[in-house]
Amino acid sequence: MAIKIFIKRQVPAEKEEKVMALIKRLRSLAVAQPGYISGETLRSVANPDEYLVISNWQTVEDWKAWESSKERSDIQNRIDALLGGKTTYDAYYHPQRGGARLSGFKGWEGG
């Protein structure tokens, strides 16, 4: 089952260049990992110091293997040291098909 990992970080302007370089390094390594699908980095409109990385993986096991790898941990520890705290992660998946359907609601466009 494909999953999405949401990674939020508060990145002060004076640390942005260094942190973004490390995030890009993580992404360049992630693309070679088994089960990696895609990723993107977003910046909050309301809070420009807040960044959200969305990472898509084939399985939670694929993500956990990458998350616990020494290669990733070394870079992540550098990010945490720069930001002065631990990064948090939330994993989500799409509910299985056959659950609640929206097609019966008025105005449902099917999109």
C-alpha positions as CSV (number, residue, x, y, z in Angstrom):
1,M,0.0,0.0,0.0
2,A,1.5,3.4,-1.1
3,I,2.1,5.9,1.7
4,K,2.8,9.6,2.0
5,I,5.2,10.9,4.6
6,F,4.7,14.5,5.8
7,I,7.8,16.1,7.3
8,K,7.4,19.6,8.8
9,R,10.2,21.9,9.7
10,Q,10.5,25.4,11.0
11,V,13.4,26.9,9.1
12,P,14.5,30.5,10.1
13,A,15.6,32.6,7.1
14,E,19.2,32.7,8.2
15,K,19.4,28.9,8.1
16,E,17.4,28.4,4.9
17,E,20.3,28.0,2.5
18,K,22.1,25.3,4.6
19,V,18.9,23.4,5.4
20,M,17.7,23.4,1.8
21,A,21.0,22.1,0.6
22,L,20.7,19.2,3.0
23,I,17.1,18.5,2.1
24,K,18.1,18.4,-1.6
25,R,20.9,16.0,-0.7
26,L,18.3,13.8,1.1
27,R,16.1,13.8,-2.0
28,S,18.9,13.0,-4.3
29,L,19.7,9.9,-2.2
30,A,16.1,8.9,-1.7
31,V,15.4,8.6,-5.4
32,A,17.8,5.6,-5.5
33,Q,16.1,3.8,-2.6
34,P,13.8,0.8,-3.2
35,G,10.1,1.9,-3.1
36,Y,10.7,5.6,-3.5
37,I,8.0,7.2,-5.7
38,S,8.4,10.9,-5.5
39,G,8.8,13.9,-3.3
40,E,8.2,17.6,-3.1
41,T,9.1,20.5,-0.8
42,L,6.5,23.2,0.0
43,R,6.7,26.5,1.8
44,S,3.8,27.9,3.8
45,V,2.1,30.9,2.4
46,A,1.0,32.0,5.9
47,N,4.2,31.2,7.7
48,P,7.3,31.5,5.4
49,D,9.5,29.8,8.0
50,E,7.4,26.6,7.8
51,Y,8.4,23.9,5.2
52,L,6.6,20.7,4.4
53,V,8.2,17.8,2.6
54,I,5.9,15.2,1.1
55,S,7.6,12.0,0.3
56,N,5.7,9.1,-1.5
57,W,6.7,5.5,-1.0
58,Q,5.4,2.1,-2.2
59,T,5.2,0.7,1.3
60,V,5.7,1.7,4.9
61,E,8.5,-0.9,5.1
62,D,10.3,0.9,2.2
63,W,10.1,4.2,4.1
64,K,11.2,2.7,7.4
65,A,14.2,1.2,5.7
66,W,15.2,4.6,4.3
67,E,14.3,6.4,7.5
68,S,16.6,4.2,9.6
69,S,19.5,4.1,7.1
70,K,22.8,5.5,8.4
71,E,23.1,7.6,5.2
72,R,19.8,9.4,5.9
73,S,20.3,9.6,9.6
74,D,23.6,11.4,9.3
75,I,22.1,14.1,7.1
76,Q,19.0,14.3,9.2
77,N,21.0,14.8,12.4
78,R,22.8,17.7,10.7
79,I,19.4,19.3,9.9
80,D,18.2,18.8,13.4
81,A,21.4,20.3,14.8
82,L,21.0,23.4,12.6
83,L,17.4,23.8,13.6
84,G,17.9,23.0,17.3
85,G,15.3,20.2,17.5
86,K,14.1,16.9,16.2
87,T,12.2,16.7,13.0
88,T,8.8,15.0,13.2
89,Y,7.2,12.7,10.7
90,D,3.6,11.7,10.0
91,A,2.7,8.8,7.7
92,Y,-0.6,8.6,5.8
93,Y,-2.2,6.2,3.3
94,H,-5.3,6.3,1.1
95,P,-8.3,4.4,2.6
96,Q,-9.0,1.1,0.8
97,R,-11.5,1.3,-2.0
98,G,-15.0,0.2,-1.2
99,G,-15.2,2.4,1.8
100,A,-17.4,5.6,2.0
101,R,-18.3,6.9,-1.4
102,L,-19.0,10.5,-2.2
103,S,-20.9,9.9,-5.5
104,G,-24.3,10.1,-3.7
105,F,-23.7,13.6,-2.5
106,K,-25.4,16.5,-4.3
107,G,-22.8,18.5,-6.2
108,W,-20.3,15.7,-6.4
109,E,-18.4,16.1,-9.6
110,G,-16.4,12.9,-9.5
111,G,-13.0,14.7,-9.4
